[in-house]
Amino acid sequence: MSGMDNHETVVHLIGAWALDACSTVEEKLVESHLGTCPACTEEARGLREAAAGIVDDHLRPPAGARARLLSAARSRRRPAPAAPAYAAPYAAQIAALELLLSDLAPEHWRRIAADGELTVHDLLAHLAATDGLVAAAVGVPVQPPTEPGEGAAARTAAVLRRERQRSPEQTMRSWRAQADAVCHALLAGHPSPGSVTVDLGWPLPLADALTARAFEIWIHREDIAAATGRRTVTPLPEHLHPMADLAVRLLPRVTSRRVAPPLDRYVRWRLTGAGEAWTVPLHPSMPVPAVVRPAAVLTLDVVEFCRLVGGRRDPARIAVEIEGDTTLAREVLAAAPAMAPVP
């Protein structure tokens, strides 16, 4: 069974597991998966706590308690929309954000979550707007319709005008329906990933655009969690890797404008938790030879790296080990958050 299939199976078993109602095989499957999936672990913990409130060592549960808890488990979390492997990080972040937004109080929707002025409701509309650029590119109808050459900023302004006239619940339903339609189109193979480019500030191939969308949804999910006092979890390791890979590949586009010459140098990123090191040039026109001596080597946690390029970490204070040219390394770190508008 693949990791994604295993995840979808476990989601539907967690309620029964919380009540010790799984078979031995199911119990082993759930507990094995919980060791690798923070999202399911968090949900399992909450359901265990709920179960403890209706069952103790001496009392039978009230009539219907098990059915109610199982029903709550199913309704609490909708599974990620089915999607091809290259869109799995995007589909997972859609489900994770919807779970975070579930049952928000009215005052939570009005809290400022980003840029000093966007409320939680506004931020969801912004995500729906940028997702809409991907949707339009793969042939999914969007509301309001996109305009020729419309970029992310103009699209966000148009969608904000519409969604501020609607309730947060209506916005969330429209956003999720649009995401489901995108994933359905991708799963059907129309269009093929190599035939579509999406302009998200920079033109990106479809697979990269979906990874960028997953990246932004995760970063803003953390913004919303901080604004509303809710807990959230980091993406799965297999989803973090393509996000980090995309960011590293795009970095030369910002370092070429923000790092002092000479630009014919290379930096190596060792991202712990990603299982890989990347050697990248300072300028996107520079090829990477098979054998190259980097001017600087930076080692840091992959999650913190992603938060850095997402504009959520101070480059001067992030925990990083530097080898080689310290001045260059610090310039590269300072340039990294300039990527934030892209993913």
N, C-alpha and C positions, 0 to 999 in steps of 0.2 A: 504493500500500500504506500502511495507517495505521501510526502509530508503534507501537501495541501489536502489530499483526501483524508488523511489521518486527522487533521485539524477539524475538517467539517464533520467527521464522524463523532469526534470527542465533544464538540459543541452541543450535540444533541444528547450526550450521555451524562453531562456534568450534573444535571438535576438529580438523576437517579443515583449517581455516585455519591452525592451529598447526603442522600438518605440511606446509604449502604444497600441500595436496591439493584446494583449491577451484578451480573454474573462474574465468575472469577476471571474469565477472559476479558470481559469489558473493563473490569476494575484494573487489570494490568495495563490495558491499552490506555485508559485515562491517566493513570499515575505515571506511566512512561512519558506521555505527551506533556503533562504538567511540568516536567523537569526541563522542558525546552521552550515553553510558550508562556511568556509573562501575562498575556491577556487572559488566557484560559485559567491560569493560576489565580489571578485576581478574582475572576468570576467564581471559581471553585471555592475560594476562601469565603467570599460573601455568602454563598449558598450553604456552606457548612455552618456558618454562624447563624443563618436563618433556621437551619435544621435544628441546631442546638436549642433554639428558642421554643421549639414545639415538641421536642423529644428529649427525655433524659433517661437515665439508667433504670428508673423505677416506674415510669408512666408510659402508657401507650399514647401515640399521637392522637389528637382529636380526630373525629371522623372527617374524612375528606382532606386532611392536612397534606398527605402525600400528593394527592392529585393537584391540590392548589399550588404546592411548591414546584411540582414538575411543570405545571402550566406557566408559572411565573418564570421558570428557567427558560422555557421556549420563547416567551414573549419578551424577555428582557434583552435578548441579543439576537438580532437577525444575522444569519451567516453572511460572509462576504459574497458579493455576486460572483458567479462562475465567470472565469476569464482565462485566456491563454497564459502560459507561464510568464511571458515577458510583461504582462499586466498584473501579475499577482500582487506586487507591492501596492499598487494603486487600489486594487479591490480590497485588500486587507485594511488599508487606511480609511477607506469609505466606511467599512463596518465598525472600525475602532472609533471614528469620530461620531457616528450615529449613536453608538453606545454611550459615549461621553455626554452627548446632548440630550439623551433620554431623560424625561421628567425634570428638566430644568424649571426652576421657579421663574415667574415673570420678571422679577428683579434681576435674575442672573442674565437673562437675555439682554438686558439694558446696560450691563456692566461694560466698561471700556476694556478691550482685550488686545488691541494692536494700534500702533501708530499714534497713540494719544487721543484718538477720536473715533475709531471704529468700535462699535459695540459688538457683543457676541453675535447678535443677529446680523449686523452689517458684515462681520467677518465671514459668516456662513454664506451670505450673498456674494461676497467677493470670491470665495472658493467656487461657488456655483458658476460665477461669471467666467473665471479662467478655465474651469472644466468645460464650459460651453464652447470655448475655442477648439478644444480637442473634439468635442461632440460634433460640431459643425464640420470639422475636417474629415470625420469618418462617415458623414452623411446622416447624422442624427438631428432631427429638427430641434431647435432651441427657441426659448421665449425670453425676451423679445428676439426676433430674428437678428442674426449678425449682419453688419454692414460690410461692404467690400473694403478690405484692408484694415478692418477694425482690430486694434491692438488690445492688450490686456487692460490698460488704463481706461480707454474709452468703453470697453466692454463692461468693466466694473461699474463705471458711472451709470451706464444704461440699466444694468441689472439692479443696482442700488435704488434707483428711482422707482423701479417696479416693486421690489421686495419691501421697501419701507411703507408701502401701502397695504401690505399683507401681513398676516400673523407669522411669528417665528415657526409655528407648526406647519403652516402652508409652505414656507420657504424650505423647511427641512424635507417635506414630502417631495417637492419639486426637484430639489437637489439630488435626493436619493434616486428618484425615478430617472433623472437624466443620467446619473452614474450607471444605473442598471442597464439603461439602453445602450450606453457606450460599450460596456462589457459584453452585452449580447451581440452587438455588431462585430466586436473584435473576435468573439468566439466563433462567429459564423464565417470569419475570414474575409469579410468585406469592409474595407479594402485590405490588401496585404500590407504588413508593417513597412515594407521597403518602398511603398509607393506614395507615402504621405509624409509631408513636412508640416509642422505646426509652429507658428510664430508665437513664442511666449516671451518676447523681448529679444530673443535670438531665435533664428529658425532651427528647429530640432527635428530629427527623424521621429516618427511616431513612438517607437519604443522608448526613446530618450524623453520625449514629451510626457509620457505616462509615468516614467520614473520621477521626472521633475514634479509632476502633480502629486505623486505619493509623498515626495519630500516636503512640499509646501503644506500639504494637509497635516502631516505629522508635526511640523514646526508650529503651525497655528493651533493644532490640537493641544500642544503644551501651553500655548498662550491662553487658550480658553480654560484649561484646567487650572492655571494659576489665577485667572480672573474670578473663577467660580468656586475655588477651594475644593475641587474634585481631584481624585487621583487618576493618573493615566500611566501608560506603560510605553516603553520604547518599542520600535518595530522589531520583528523577528530578525535574527542574524542574517538569514538568507535574503531578507529584504533590505537590510542596512547596506549590504555589500554593493548592490547596483546603485544605490543612492550615493555612496562614497565614490564609486567608480565614475559616475557621471560628474560629480563635483570636481574630482581630480582632473578629468579630461577637459573640463571647461576653464579650469584655473588659469591657464596661459592667456586667455582672453582678457583677464583683468590684471595679471602680473605684468603683461607687456605694456600696460599703460600706467602702472603705479610703482614699478620697481626701477631703481636707477640703473642705467647702462653700466657695463655691457650686458646685453640680453642673450648672448650666445652661451648661456650657462644652464645647468640642470639642477633640479632639487628632487630629492627622494623623500617620499612620504611613507613612513611605516605606521600603519594604523592598527593598533592592537585590538583584537576582536574581529578584524576583517580577514585575517589570515593571508594578507598579501601586502606587498610593497609596490609603490608606483614611482617610477622615475619620469619626471615631466620637465619640459623646457620652460623657460620664462616667456618665450614668444611662440604663438601657435604655428608659425611658419617653420619652426625648427624641427627637423626629424629627430627621433630618438634612436641613436645607434644601438646595435646589439650589445656592445660593451661601452659603458660610459662611466666616468668618474664624476659623481655629483659634487657641486660646490658646497652643498649643505644637505644634511639629513635631519628630518624632523620626525620624532616618534611621539605619538599621542593616541589616546583612546578614540576609536572610530566614532562613538556617539558624540564625544566632545568636538571632534573634527566637524561632524555634520552640523552641530549647533553653531560652531564658529562660522562656517560658510553660509549658514542660515541667518547670520546676524544676531545670534543670541548669546554670544560669548565675547568678552573683551580680549582682543588679541594680546594685550600686554599682561594679562593675568591668567591666561589659560595654562594648564599644566602640560608642559611639553619638554622633551629632551632634545637638545640641539647638538649636532656634531658638525664641525667644519666652520663655514663662514657665518658667524653669529649675526652680523649686520644684515646680510642677505636674508637669512632665515626670519629675522624680525620684520623685514620689509614685506616678505611674502605673507607672513601671518597677518600683518596689518592690512594687506590688500584683500585677503580672503573674504571678509564680510561684504565686499562690494558685489559679490555674486548674489546676495540675498534677493534682489528683485527677480532673478531668473527662476530659481526653484521655489 
